[in-house]
Amino acid sequence: MNKLIILSVAVFMLIPISSGLSMEKEGKYSAKFGWSSKGQMYDVGPDHKVFAGEFSGTIFNDKGEGFLNMASVVCPGYLDINKGVNDAHGYCIITDDDGDKAYLIWKCKGEKLCKGDEQWTGGTGKYSGITGNNSFYALPSIGGTPQGYSIWEGEWKLP
């Protein structure tokens, strides 16, 4: 009988536990977000364009696991390109495998490299009440394709 109990405990310990059950309450992270964009670009004057649409893709935590690794990201946003200078802002909805969402607001500015900051503004499920600050930069692909990547680095905290 004791062997059966020991075997049962050993097998139970090998069963993976859902990421939501063991999530930490705060941390730091760095990640890469590969995105493509869709929307509309408008000419609004000489050497001045405006894009309204979304940037979407997948985020990969640099550790290969943990906070928001391989989550879906959709970022509705606005990009003003005036005389080669990008000035952009928007929001992001990050959805993990469990369907829980984290929300943030972002803004960036720069020529080829758009550098800026993000703030966590809340979430659902395990991300309810998330706060924290991040820095990021976005770099569009060379050649005018509607794709690029962003590097995110920051901190998060849950209540």
C-alpha positions, 0 to 999 in steps of 0.5 A: 500500500505504501508503494502505491501512495509513493508512486501516486505522489511521484506521478502527480509531481510529474504532471505540469502545473498550469502557468496561471497557478504558479505566476509570480506577483512581479518581475522584470523581463525582456522580449522580442515582438515580431509584427506585421502591420495593416491599415491605411497610409495617407499623404497629408502634405509634402514629405508628410504621411499618416498611418492608422491601423494595427501592428500584430504578431507574437511576443517571445520572452528572451528566457524562452519561457515565463511572462507572456512568452509566445503570447498574441499581440495586437496593437492598434496605433497611429503613426505620423511620419513628418520629414522622415521623423516617426511619431507614433502612439497606441495601445496593445492587447496581449493575449496568452494561451489561457485567454487572459489579457494584459493591456498597455499604452505606448508611444515612440519617436525617432527617425528609422528607430522609433524609441519610446515607452509603454505602461501596463494599464490593466488586464483580465484573469491572472493579469488583472490590476497589472502595472509597470513601465517598459522601454522599447524600440521598434524597427520596420523592415528594410524595403518598405514591407509592412513588417518589423520587430520591437524589443521590449524591456521592463517590469510588471507588478500584480496586486 
